[in-house]
Amino acid sequence: MRITLQQTGIQGDVGEQKCCICRRRFHLGPAMCQAVDESNVLYGNVCPACVEQGPEHIRGELQYHAWWTRVIAEQETAAANEEVTDCPTLDELLAAETFYERAMYETCEEYDAALRRGEID
């Protein structure tokens, strides 16, 4: 894989993009870096943070995301082999949203604390 540097081709592409290496959002300006594989197939835009950290970082991120993709694929394969036995209707979901009105906690920290105290499953 190589990272190319070029002028952004279309003004409409300038703005928020997702890095194909780290998967984070970044601002794409009038110049861009793109990852291209050995067959000259475009992989996607590369953020300035990944460019700054260099080739070893890029390779490490790609290896991590490849591993994580395999983990997710295994979980989804297992889930796909299970029968779905219980599923609320859309009307039940909408009624529950009206009933509850808001989430149980304001922040992740409050939720985690309640979980540690055994207040929720």
MODELLER restraints for C-alpha pairs under 7 A, 6 or more apart:
rsr = mdl.restraints
at = mdl.atoms
rsr.add(forms.Gaussian(group=physical.xy_distance, feature=features.Distance(at['CA:1:A'], at['CA:35:A']), mean=6.65, stdev=0.5))
rsr.add(forms.Gaussian(group=physical.xy_distance, feature=features.Distance(at['CA:1:A'], at['CA:36:A']), mean=5.63, stdev=0.5))
rsr.add(forms.Gaussian(group=physical.xy_distance, feature=features.Distance(at['CA:1:A'], at['CA:37:A']), mean=4.32, stdev=0.5))
rsr.add(forms.Gaussian(group=physical.xy_distance, feature=features.Distance(at['CA:1:A'], at['CA:38:A']), mean=5.62, stdev=0.5))
rsr.add(forms.Gaussian(group=physical.xy_distance, feature=features.Distance(at['CA:2:A'], at['CA:35:A']), mean=5.79, stdev=0.5))
rsr.add(forms.Gaussian(group=physical.xy_distance, feature=features.Distance(at['CA:2:A'], at['CA:36:A']), mean=5.49, stdev=0.5))
rsr.add(forms.Gaussian(group=physical.xy_distance, feature=features.Distance(at['CA:2:A'], at['CA:37:A']), mean=6.44, stdev=0.5))
rsr.add(forms.Gaussian(group=physical.xy_distance, feature=features.Distance(at['CA:3:A'], at['CA:33:A']), mean=6.18, stdev=0.5))
rsr.add(forms.Gaussian(group=physical.xy_distance, feature=features.Distance(at['CA:3:A'], at['CA:34:A']), mean=5.40, stdev=0.5))
rsr.add(forms.Gaussian(group=physical.xy_distance, feature=features.Distance(at['CA:3:A'], at['CA:35:A']), mean=4.58, stdev=0.5))
rsr.add(forms.Gaussian(group=physical.xy_distance, feature=features.Distance(at['CA:3:A'], at['CA:36:A']), mean=6.30, stdev=0.5))
rsr.add(forms.Gaussian(group=physical.xy_distance, feature=features.Distance(at['CA:4:A'], at['CA:33:A']), mean=5.30, stdev=0.5))
rsr.add(forms.Gaussian(group=physical.xy_distance, feature=features.Distance(at['CA:4:A'], at['CA:34:A']), mean=5.23, stdev=0.5))
rsr.add(forms.Gaussian(group=physical.xy_distance, feature=features.Distance(at['CA:4:A'], at['CA:35:A']), mean=6.46, stdev=0.5))
rsr.add(forms.Gaussian(group=physical.xy_distance, feature=features.Distance(at['CA:5:A'], at['CA:32:A']), mean=5.78, stdev=0.5))
rsr.add(forms.Gaussian(group=physical.xy_distance, feature=features.Distance(at['CA:5:A'], at['CA:33:A']), mean=4.55, stdev=0.5))
rsr.add(forms.Gaussian(group=physical.xy_distance, feature=features.Distance(at['CA:5:A'], at['CA:34:A']), mean=6.71, stdev=0.5))
rsr.add(forms.Gaussian(group=physical.xy_distance, feature=features.Distance(at['CA:6:A'], at['CA:31:A']), mean=5.76, stdev=0.5))
rsr.add(forms.Gaussian(group=physical.xy_distance, feature=features.Distance(at['CA:6:A'], at['CA:32:A']), mean=5.56, stdev=0.5))
rsr.add(forms.Gaussian(group=physical.xy_distance, feature=features.Distance(at['CA:6:A'], at['CA:33:A']), mean=6.48, stdev=0.5))
rsr.add(forms.Gaussian(group=physical.xy_distance, feature=features.Distance(at['CA:7:A'], at['CA:30:A']), mean=5.88, stdev=0.5))
rsr.add(forms.Gaussian(group=physical.xy_distance, feature=features.Distance(at['CA:7:A'], at['CA:31:A']), mean=4.36, stdev=0.5))
rsr.add(forms.Gaussian(group=physical.xy_distance, feature=features.Distance(at['CA:7:A'], at['CA:32:A']), mean=6.03, stdev=0.5))
rsr.add(forms.Gaussian(group=physical.xy_distance, feature=features.Distance(at['CA:8:A'], at['CA:30:A']), mean=5.05, stdev=0.5))
rsr.add(forms.Gaussian(group=physical.xy_distance, feature=features.Distance(at['CA:8:A'], at['CA:31:A']), mean=5.11, stdev=0.5))
rsr.add(forms.Gaussian(group=physical.xy_distance, feature=features.Distance(at['CA:8:A'], at['CA:32:A']), mean=5.71, stdev=0.5))
rsr.add(forms.Gaussian(group=physical.xy_distance, feature=features.Distance(at['CA:14:A'], at['CA:28:A']), mean=5.15, stdev=0.5))
rsr.add(forms.Gaussian(group=physical.xy_distance, feature=features.Distance(at['CA:14:A'], at['CA:29:A']), mean=5.22, stdev=0.5))
rsr.add(forms.Gaussian(group=physical.xy_distance, feature=features.Distance(at['CA:14:A'], at['CA:30:A']), mean=6.57, stdev=0.5))
rsr.add(forms.Gaussian(group=physical.xy_distance, feature=features.Distance(at['CA:15:A'], at['CA:27:A']), mean=5.12, stdev=0.5))
rsr.add(forms.Gaussian(group=physical.xy_distance, feature=features.Distance(at['CA:15:A'], at['CA:28:A']), mean=5.11, stdev=0.5))
rsr.add(forms.Gaussian(group=physical.xy_distance, feature=features.Distance(at['CA:15:A'], at['CA:29:A']), mean=6.61, stdev=0.5))
rsr.add(forms.Gaussian(group=physical.xy_distance, feature=features.Distance(at['CA:16:A'], at['CA:25:A']), mean=6.46, stdev=0.5))
rsr.add(forms.Gaussian(group=physical.xy_distance, feature=features.Distance(at['CA:16:A'], at['CA:26:A']), mean=5.53, stdev=0.5))
rsr.add(forms.Gaussian(group=physical.xy_distance, feature=features.Distance(at['CA:16:A'], at['CA:27:A']), mean=4.58, stdev=0.5))
rsr.add(forms.Gaussian(group=physical.xy_distance, feature=features.Distance(at['CA:16:A'], at['CA:28:A']), mean=6.07, stdev=0.5))
rsr.add(forms.Gaussian(group=physical.xy_distance, feature=features.Distance(at['CA:17:A'], at['CA:25:A']), mean=5.53, stdev=0.5))
rsr.add(forms.Gaussian(group=physical.xy_distance, feature=features.Distance(at['CA:17:A'], at['CA:26:A']), mean=5.51, stdev=0.5))
rsr.add(forms.Gaussian(group=physical.xy_distance, feature=features.Distance(at['CA:17:A'], at['CA:27:A']), mean=6.13, stdev=0.5))
rsr.add(forms.Gaussian(group=physical.xy_distance, feature=features.Distance(at['CA:17:A'], at['CA:28:A']), mean=6.23, stdev=0.5))
rsr.add(forms.Gaussian(group=physical.xy_distance, feature=features.Distance(at['CA:18:A'], at['CA:24:A']), mean=5.56, stdev=0.5))
rsr.add(forms.Gaussian(group=physical.xy_distance, feature=features.Distance(at['CA:18:A'], at['CA:25:A']), mean=4.38, stdev=0.5))
rsr.add(forms.Gaussian(group=physical.xy_distance, feature=features.Distance(at['CA:18:A'], at['CA:26:A']), mean=6.21, stdev=0.5))
rsr.add(forms.Gaussian(group=physical.xy_distance, feature=features.Distance(at['CA:19:A'], at['CA:25:A']), mean=6.17, stdev=0.5))
rsr.add(forms.Gaussian(group=physical.xy_distance, feature=features.Distance(at['CA:19:A'], at['CA:26:A']), mean=6.99, stdev=0.5))
rsr.add(forms.Gaussian(group=physical.xy_distance, feature=features.Distance(at['CA:19:A'], at['CA:45:A']), mean=5.47, stdev=0.5))
rsr.add(forms.Gaussian(group=physical.xy_distance, feature=features.Distance(at['CA:19:A'], at['CA:46:A']), mean=4.88, stdev=0.5))
rsr.add(forms.Gaussian(group=physical.xy_distance, feature=features.Distance(at['CA:19:A'], at['CA:47:A']), mean=5.28, stdev=0.5))
rsr.add(forms.Gaussian(group=physical.xy_distance, feature=features.Distance(at['CA:20:A'], at['CA:43:A']), mean=6.84, stdev=0.5))
rsr.add(forms.Gaussian(group=physical.xy_distance, feature=features.Distance(at['CA:20:A'], at['CA:44:A']), mean=5.18, stdev=0.5))
rsr.add(forms.Gaussian(group=physical.xy_distance, feature=features.Distance(at['CA:20:A'], at['CA:45:A']), mean=5.74, stdev=0.5))
rsr.add(forms.Gaussian(group=physical.xy_distance, feature=features.Distance(at['CA:20:A'], at['CA:46:A']), mean=5.89, stdev=0.5))
rsr.add(forms.Gaussian(group=physical.xy_distance, feature=features.Distance(at['CA:21:A'], at['CA:46:A']), mean=6.30, stdev=0.5))
rsr.add(forms.Gaussian(group=physical.xy_distance, feature=features.Distance(at['CA:21:A'], at['CA:58:A']), mean=6.37, stdev=0.5))
rsr.add(forms.Gaussian(group=physical.xy_distance, feature=features.Distance(at['CA:21:A'], at['CA:61:A']), mean=6.15, stdev=0.5))
rsr.add(forms.Gaussian(group=physical.xy_distance, feature=features.Distance(at['CA:21:A'], at['CA:62:A']), mean=6.08, stdev=0.5))
rsr.add(forms.Gaussian(group=physical.xy_distance, feature=features.Distance(at['CA:22:A'], at['CA:61:A']), mean=6.00, stdev=0.5))
rsr.add(forms.Gaussian(group=physical.xy_distance, feature=features.Distance(at['CA:26:A'], at['CA:47:A']), mean=6.17, stdev=0.5))
rsr.add(forms.Gaussian(group=physical.xy_distance, feature=features.Distance(at['CA:33:A'], at['CA:45:A']), mean=5.90, stdev=0.5))
rsr.add(forms.Gaussian(group=physical.xy_distance, feature=features.Distance(at['CA:33:A'], at['CA:46:A']), mean=5.33, stdev=0.5))
rsr.add(forms.Gaussian(group=physical.xy_distance, feature=features.Distance(at['CA:34:A'], at['CA:44:A']), mean=5.50, stdev=0.5))
rsr.add(forms.Gaussian(group=physical.xy_distance, feature=features.Distance(at['CA:34:A'], at['CA:45:A']), mean=4.38, stdev=0.5))
rsr.add(forms.Gaussian(group=physical.xy_distance, feature=features.Distance(at['CA:34:A'], at['CA:46:A']), mean=5.33, stdev=0.5))
rsr.add(forms.Gaussian(group=physical.xy_distance, feature=features.Distance(at['CA:35:A'], at['CA:42:A']), mean=6.17, stdev=0.5))
rsr.add(forms.Gaussian(group=physical.xy_distance, feature=features.Distance(at['CA:35:A'], at['CA:43:A']), mean=5.23, stdev=0.5))
rsr.add(forms.Gaussian(group=physical.xy_distance, feature=features.Distance(at['CA:35:A'], at['CA:44:A']), mean=5.50, stdev=0.5))
rsr.add(forms.Gaussian(group=physical.xy_distance, feature=features.Distance(at['CA:35:A'], at['CA:45:A']), mean=6.31, stdev=0.5))
rsr.add(forms.Gaussian(group=physical.xy_distance, feature=features.Distance(at['CA:35:A'], at['CA:46:A']), mean=6.47, stdev=0.5))
rsr.add(forms.Gaussian(group=physical.xy_distance, feature=features.Distance(at['CA:36:A'], at['CA:42:A']), mean=4.49, stdev=0.5))
rsr.add(forms.Gaussian(group=physical.xy_distance, feature=features.Distance(at['CA:36:A'], at['CA:43:A']), mean=5.39, stdev=0.5))
rsr.add(forms.Gaussian(group=physical.xy_distance, feature=features.Distance(at['CA:37:A'], at['CA:43:A']), mean=6.77, stdev=0.5))
rsr.add(forms.Gaussian(group=physical.xy_distance, feature=features.Distance(at['CA:50:A'], at['CA:57:A']), mean=6.90, stdev=0.5))
rsr.add(forms.Gaussian(group=physical.xy_distance, feature=features.Distance(at['CA:50:A'], at['CA:58:A']), mean=6.28, stdev=0.5))
rsr.add(forms.Gaussian(group=physical.xy_distance, feature=features.Distance(at['CA:105:A'], at['CA:111:A']), mean=5.77, stdev=0.5))
rsr.add(forms.Gaussian(group=physical.xy_distance, feature=features.Distance(at['CA:114:A'], at['CA:120:A']), mean=6.47, stdev=0.5))
rsr.add(forms.Gaussian(group=physical.xy_distance, feature=features.Distance(at['CA:115:A'], at['CA:121:A']), mean=6.87, stdev=0.5))
